[in-house]
Amino acid sequence: MMSSQKVLHVAGWESCGFYSRCLSVLKSLSLLFPTRLRVIQHAFPDRSSYRAWLLEDGFRSHFTDPRALEHTSSPFVWFGTGEDATHPPSSDCIHSYLGGHDATLDWCRQFMAPCEAVAEELQMVDDGHKPDHGYDYDLVVIGGGSGGMAAAKEAAALGARVACLDFVKPSPAGTTWGLGGTCVNVGCIPKKLFHAGSLLNEAILQDSPAFGVQIASEMHANEVSTKVQWPVLRENIQNYIRSLNFKYRVRLREKDVTYLNKLGTFKNAHTIEAVDKKGRSSTITSSRFLIATGGRPTPLSCPGGDLAISSDDIFFMEQSPGKTLCVGASYISLECAGFLAGIGLDVTVAVRSILLRGFDRECSDRVGKYMEDHSKVKFRRGVVPSKLQKQENGQIEVTFSDGSTDSYDTVLAAVGRTADTEKLGISSLGIKVNSKNQRILGKYEQTDCPNVYAVGDVLDDTPELTPVAIQAGIKLARRLFGGSKEPMDYVNVCTTVFTPIEYSCVGISEDDAISKYGEDNVEVYHSEFLPLEWSLSNARSHSSAFAKIVCEKAEPQRVLGIHYVGPNAGEVMQGYGVSMRQGLTYKQLTETVGIHPTCSEEIVTLSITKSSGEDAAAGGC
């Protein structure tokens, strides 16, 4: 499947038959598949002017592919960027070399093959690694999170000598944790368990009476009541996480990975200084390094911002957070607000602009509406904290940007994350970072220093998701030590936001599809429905689930994105990710027999288009 629109540049002289044939075929494909292919032609008046540009002016010398450096014939075809032709073609539009007449027609045949990927050729810079390099290790991984450990274990399994450094710097509030990184300790695992607890509490309170489940207190009162014991929930979750910390250390040892509880800083491209928790320093050398240090929550910048905690701290609080303000509209903020409200706390979310930036706008708004209407989360929109001040009673008084104030027991900052790269010493190696978030810039997980690589949340322009980091780490290890040429595919990755009503998706949003391909080239099928498990509950009567698929309008209507808002969203979406990677079309999706009665069934029965103007509300079987 083509993961995005390809831009092909075709250069040759006008009377060349091979150039004309290639151009004709490519233009036909771009006409049939405008969202998948754009062709930019560069026509020279004669053979001599073409060869002067290609050879004498040295255009081909801008490519690293040795085949391009030897190319003399017409046409000369390459992947690149740009909207319109420039004459002569600029080297700024270069991405990678495709070939001449025969190679281009071969690519066209692959392009038309059903459910087959047209793989862009993997080109990595030689990092100088040799089996007899003489360093302490073949690979040193800095960071013991999901991506780092996955790469370390895979590299060791392929015969490499590997060490993994992991050192948790305390949060500003002083919180620390064990081996495993953000996901296990202060991210996905505790978040999902708290979320599960909040859903259980809501189900008992709101749904159980309609199913005839009689709670003991119901026999003596008109209303069911529950009380979530935060210390018990916290301790049980932390005990489970500590068991995972121990298992990770055992697995590293079983895979012959040397585990070092030390903080690493680069001295040069092949040497790091490693400092343990007692301040003792040692030097470690390696042929290759992998940075997998992840990210940390970005603190509030307003006066008193240090009074706020973050997601690094919330799961370790010994007592209930009480009345809580969650600052930010990120998925982290909304997930925390959701489970805190679900266990019965008074929760407010301060939103500067929109919810879940980067996700589908329609689905994000539905999440917010459900949280506000059903979960009773309060939203302060269009404001940010301008000052935090500790009060005598222990609460925190928050002054907002609109001048209003309120007091909270806990303020949770979730305004974004910053890559943990500041003290790695990578600037001395010439490694560039994104100035906005300190994430490392690179291609195919390779940084500007060829023997230093990066995976996970520390790498710029990649999804900040644990399974992505794991997969990227494994694939990188296989390329470095197993002879693989397969790159990580960062497109069509499933993800789920675990808010009170969950939201899962794969592919691109409706907004991005229209922006990228044009509104006239996009079709959206959608449905609003009541999940069967909600049908008896009066508390759910004003809520509904939602599903939509975003497709190319032209046949065969390739599916660009699938979105679902409802219960068990992660379980619903995972299987569709497999299909999306295989080039799923609308016809293939709707010819799949659904499992009845399920929410997932709604996705394979979608038939109402937005463009039709028909009501998306579904009814009956």
MARNUNU-352862 format. One line per 4 residues: number of its first residue (from 1); their letters; for each residue x, z, y of C-alpha. Coordinates in steps of 0.5 Angstrom, whole numbers, plus 500, padded with zeros to 3 digits. Layout:
MARNUNU-352862
NUM> a> X,Z,Y | ...
end
This chain:
MARNUNU-352862
1> mmss> 500,500,500 | 502,499,507 | 503,505,510 | 502,502,517
5> qkvl> 503,496,521 | 509,492,520 | 512,488,526 | 516,482,523
9> hvag> 521,478,528 | 522,471,525 | 528,467,529 | 529,459,528
13> wesc> 530,453,531 | 523,449,532 | 525,443,528 | 527,447,522
17> gfys> 522,446,516 | 524,453,513 | 523,456,519 | 516,453,520
21> rcls> 514,454,513 | 516,462,514 | 512,462,520 | 506,459,518
25> vlks> 505,464,512 | 507,470,516 | 502,468,521 | 496,467,516
29> lsll> 497,474,513 | 497,477,520 | 491,473,522 | 488,476,515
33> fptr> 491,483,516 | 491,484,523 | 492,492,522 | 497,491,517
37> lrvi> 502,486,520 | 504,483,527 | 509,477,527 | 513,475,533
41> qhaf> 516,469,533 | 523,467,537 | 523,459,537 | 530,456,539
45> pdrs> 530,448,541 | 535,446,537 | 540,448,531 | 546,449,536
49> syra> 543,454,541 | 540,458,535 | 547,459,531 | 550,460,538
53> wlle> 545,466,539 | 546,468,532 | 553,467,531 | 557,467,537
57> dgfr> 553,471,541 | 553,476,535 | 546,478,534 | 547,479,527
61> shft> 552,484,528 | 547,489,531 | 545,490,523 | 548,494,518
65> dpra> 546,491,512 | 552,486,509 | 547,481,508 | 545,480,515
69> leht> 552,480,517 | 553,474,513 | 547,470,515 | 548,463,518
73> sspf> 541,459,516 | 534,459,519 | 530,463,519 | 533,470,520
77> vwfg> 527,475,519 | 527,482,521 | 523,488,521 | 523,491,528
81> tged> 518,493,534 | 515,490,540 | 509,487,542 | 511,480,545
85> athp> 517,475,544 | 523,476,548 | 528,470,549 | 533,471,547
89> pssd> 531,477,542 | 533,483,544 | 537,488,540 | 533,494,542
93> cihs> 527,491,537 | 531,491,531 | 529,496,525 | 532,493,519
97> ylgg> 534,486,516 | 529,482,511 | 532,476,510 | 532,468,510
101> hdat> 526,463,507 | 526,465,500 | 527,473,501 | 521,472,506
105> ldwc> 516,469,502 | 518,474,496 | 516,479,501 | 509,476,503
109> rqfm> 508,475,495 | 509,483,495 | 505,484,501 | 499,480,497
113> apce> 500,484,491 | 494,489,490 | 496,496,490 | 503,495,490
117> avae> 508,498,496 | 512,493,500 | 518,498,500 | 522,498,506
121> elqm> 529,498,504 | 533,505,504 | 539,505,509 | 543,511,509
125> vddg> 550,512,513 | 556,513,508 | 557,521,508 | 564,520,505
129> hkpd> 562,524,499 | 567,524,493 | 567,527,486 | 574,530,488
133> hgyd> 573,532,495 | 576,539,494 | 571,543,498 | 568,550,495
137> ydlv> 561,546,494 | 558,539,493 | 552,542,497 | 551,548,501
141> vigg> 543,549,503 | 542,553,509 | 535,556,509 | 532,559,503
145> gsgg> 525,557,504 | 521,552,500 | 524,546,502 | 531,549,501
149> maaa> 530,552,495 | 527,546,492 | 533,541,494 | 538,546,491
153> keaa> 535,547,484 | 534,539,484 | 541,538,486 | 544,543,481
157> alga> 540,540,475 | 543,534,477 | 550,537,476 | 552,539,483
161> rvac> 555,545,485 | 550,548,490 | 550,555,494 | 544,557,498
165> ldfv> 544,561,504 | 538,565,506 | 538,570,512 | 532,573,515
169> kpsp> 532,574,523 | 527,580,525 | 521,577,529 | 521,580,536
173> agtt> 517,586,533 | 522,587,528 | 519,584,522 | 523,582,516
177> wglg> 521,579,509 | 525,577,503 | 527,570,500 | 522,564,500
181> gtcv> 521,562,507 | 515,562,512 | 510,560,507 | 511,565,501
185> nvgc> 512,571,506 | 508,570,513 | 505,563,512 | 501,560,506
189> ipkk> 500,565,501 | 498,571,505 | 494,567,509 | 490,564,503
193> lfha> 489,571,500 | 487,574,507 | 482,568,507 | 480,569,500
197> gsll> 478,576,502 | 474,574,508 | 470,569,504 | 468,574,499
201> neai> 466,579,504 | 462,574,508 | 459,572,501 | 457,579,499
205> lqds> 454,580,506 | 450,573,508 | 449,570,501 | 448,575,495
209> pafg> 441,577,497 | 439,570,497 | 442,570,490 | 438,576,487
213> vqia> 445,580,487 | 443,587,489 | 449,591,492 | 448,599,491
217> semh> 447,600,499 | 441,595,499 | 437,600,495 | 437,605,501
221> anev> 438,601,507 | 435,594,510 | 441,591,511 | 447,590,506
225> stkv> 454,593,509 | 461,592,507 | 468,595,509 | 474,592,508
229> qwpv> 480,597,507 | 486,593,511 | 491,598,508 | 489,596,501
233> lren> 488,589,502 | 495,588,506 | 499,592,500 | 496,588,494
237> iqny> 498,582,498 | 505,585,500 | 506,587,492 | 504,580,490
241> irsl> 509,577,495 | 515,581,493 | 514,579,486 | 515,572,488
245> nfky> 521,574,492 | 524,577,486 | 522,571,481 | 525,566,486
249> rvrl> 532,569,486 | 531,569,478 | 530,562,478 | 536,560,483
253> rekd> 540,564,478 | 537,560,472 | 539,554,475 | 546,556,477
257> vtyl> 545,556,484 | 549,561,488 | 545,565,492 | 548,568,499
261> nklg> 544,573,503 | 548,571,509 | 547,567,516 | 551,561,516
265> tfkn> 554,558,523 | 557,551,523 | 565,551,525 | 566,544,523
269> ahti> 562,538,519 | 565,541,512 | 565,549,514 | 561,554,516
273> eavd> 562,562,517 | 557,566,513 | 556,573,516 | 552,578,511
277> kkgr> 547,584,514 | 553,589,514 | 557,584,519 | 562,582,514
281> ssti> 564,574,515 | 567,569,510 | 568,562,510 | 565,557,506
285> tssr> 566,549,505 | 562,544,502 | 562,536,502 | 555,536,504
289> flia> 550,541,508 | 543,541,508 | 539,545,514 | 532,548,512
293> tggr> 532,553,516 | 524,552,518 | 521,554,525 | 519,561,528
297> ptpl> 513,562,532 | 514,560,540 | 513,567,544 | 508,567,550
301> scpg> 512,566,556 | 508,570,561 | 509,577,564 | 508,582,558
305> gdla> 509,577,553 | 513,581,549 | 507,585,547 | 504,580,543
309> issd> 505,579,536 | 505,573,532 | 504,570,525 | 511,573,523
313> diff> 508,580,524 | 500,580,523 | 501,580,515 | 505,586,515
317> meqs> 501,591,520 | 500,597,516 | 493,598,520 | 487,594,522
321> pgkt> 489,589,528 | 482,592,531 | 479,588,537 | 484,581,537
325> lcvg> 486,576,542 | 489,570,538 | 492,565,543 | 492,558,542
329> asyi> 488,553,538 | 493,551,533 | 491,551,526 | 495,558,525
333> slec> 491,561,531 | 484,559,528 | 486,561,521 | 488,568,523
337> agfl> 482,568,528 | 477,566,522 | 480,571,517 | 480,577,522
341> agig> 473,575,524 | 471,574,516 | 473,581,515 | 469,584,520
345> ldvt> 473,585,526 | 472,583,534 | 476,576,535 | 477,572,541
349> vavr> 481,565,541 | 484,563,548 | 484,556,548 | 488,552,553
353> sill> 485,545,552 | 482,542,545 | 482,545,538 | 487,543,533
357> rgfd> 491,537,537 | 493,532,532 | 487,532,527 | 481,528,528
361> recs> 477,530,534 | 470,530,531 | 472,534,525 | 476,539,529
365> drvg> 470,540,534 | 465,542,528 | 470,547,525 | 470,550,532
369> kyme> 462,550,533 | 462,553,526 | 467,559,528 | 463,560,534
373> dhsk> 456,560,531 | 457,562,524 | 463,567,524 | 462,569,531
377> vkfr> 469,568,534 | 468,568,541 | 472,562,545 | 475,563,552
381> rgvv> 476,556,554 | 481,553,559 | 485,559,560 | 491,562,558
385> pskl> 494,569,559 | 498,570,565 | 499,577,564 | 499,582,559
389> qkqe> 500,590,560 | 500,596,556 | 494,601,557 | 495,609,556
393> ngqi> 490,608,551 | 494,604,547 | 490,597,548 | 493,591,551
397> evtf> 490,589,558 | 490,581,558 | 489,578,565 | 487,570,564
401> sdgs> 489,564,568 | 482,564,571 | 483,571,574 | 478,575,568
405> tdsy> 481,580,564 | 479,584,558 | 483,589,553 | 485,588,546
409> dtvl> 488,592,540 | 492,586,538 | 494,580,541 | 497,574,537
413> aavg> 501,569,540 | 500,562,536 | 502,557,541 | 506,553,537
417> rtad> 513,553,533 | 520,552,535 | 525,550,530 | 530,555,528
421> tekl> 536,551,530 | 539,555,536 | 545,559,533 | 547,554,528
425> giss> 552,551,532 | 550,544,530 | 551,541,537 | 558,541,536
429> lgik> 557,536,530 | 554,531,535 | 547,533,532 | 541,531,536
433> vnsk> 535,535,537 | 528,534,540 | 529,538,547 | 521,540,546
437> nqri> 521,544,540 | 529,544,538 | 527,540,531 | 533,536,529
441> lgky> 532,528,530 | 534,524,524 | 532,518,519 | 531,519,511
445> eqtd> 533,527,512 | 540,525,515 | 542,527,521 | 547,524,526
449> cpnv> 553,528,523 | 552,524,516 | 554,529,511 | 549,534,514
453> yavg> 542,533,512 | 535,537,514 | 528,538,511 | 522,541,512
457> dvld> 519,544,519 | 526,543,522 | 526,536,522 | 523,532,527
461> dtpe> 517,528,527 | 515,530,520 | 509,534,517 | 510,542,518
465> ltpv> 507,543,511 | 510,546,505 | 509,541,499 | 512,536,504
469> aiqa> 518,540,505 | 519,541,497 | 518,534,496 | 523,531,501
473> gikl> 528,536,498 | 527,534,491 | 527,526,493 | 534,528,498
477> arrl> 537,531,492 | 536,525,487 | 539,520,492 | 545,525,494
481> fggs> 546,526,487 | 542,522,482 | 543,515,484 | 536,515,487
485> kepm> 534,510,492 | 527,513,493 | 525,515,500 | 520,521,502
489> dyvn> 513,518,504 | 511,522,510 | 504,518,510 | 498,519,507
493> vctt> 499,527,505 | 493,531,504 | 493,538,508 | 487,543,509
497> vftp> 486,548,515 | 483,554,512 | 478,556,517 | 472,560,515
501> ieys> 469,553,514 | 475,549,511 | 477,542,514 | 481,537,509
505> cvgi> 484,530,511 | 489,525,508 | 491,519,512 | 489,518,520
509> sedd> 484,520,524 | 478,516,527 | 481,517,534 | 488,514,532
513> aisk> 485,509,528 | 482,506,534 | 488,507,538 | 492,504,533
517> yged> 488,498,531 | 482,497,536 | 475,499,535 | 473,493,533
521> nvev> 477,493,527 | 475,500,525 | 469,502,521 | 467,509,520
525> yhse> 462,512,514 | 460,519,515 | 455,524,512 | 452,531,514
529> flpl> 450,535,508 | 448,542,506 | 452,544,500 | 448,546,494
533> ewsl> 451,553,494 | 449,554,501 | 442,552,500 | 439,559,498
537> snar> 442,563,504 | 439,564,511 | 445,565,514 | 448,558,512
541> shss> 441,555,514 | 444,552,521 | 450,550,518 | 452,543,515
545> afak> 458,540,511 | 461,533,514 | 465,528,510 | 467,521,513
549> ivce> 472,515,511 | 475,511,516 | 476,504,514 | 479,497,516
553> kaep> 473,493,518 | 476,487,515 | 475,486,507 | 477,489,503
557> qrvl> 476,495,507 | 482,499,506 | 481,506,507 | 485,509,513
561> gihy> 483,516,513 | 478,521,509 | 476,527,512 | 472,533,510
565> vgpn> 469,539,513 | 466,544,508 | 467,549,502 | 473,548,498
569> agev> 476,543,502 | 483,543,499 | 480,542,492 | 476,537,494
573> mqgy> 481,533,498 | 487,533,493 | 485,528,488 | 484,523,494
577> gvsm> 491,523,496 | 493,520,489 | 488,514,491 | 490,513,498
581> rqgl> 497,512,496 | 495,507,491 | 492,503,497 | 485,505,496
585> tykq> 479,501,499 | 472,502,500 | 469,498,494 | 474,502,490
589> ltet> 472,509,493 | 464,508,492 | 464,505,485 | 467,511,483
593> vgih> 462,515,479 | 461,522,483 | 461,529,479 | 454,532,481
597> ptcs> 452,536,484 | 459,537,488 | 461,536,495 | 466,532,493
601> eeiv> 461,527,491 | 459,526,498 | 465,522,499 | 464,517,494
605> tlsi> 457,516,496 | 458,515,503 | 454,509,506 | 452,510,513
609> tkss> 456,507,518 | 457,510,525 | 456,503,528 | 449,502,525
613> geda> 447,508,529 | 443,511,523 | 442,518,522 | 448,521,518
617> aagg> 444,527,515 | 443,527,508 | 437,529,504 | 435,530,496
621> c> 440,528,490
end
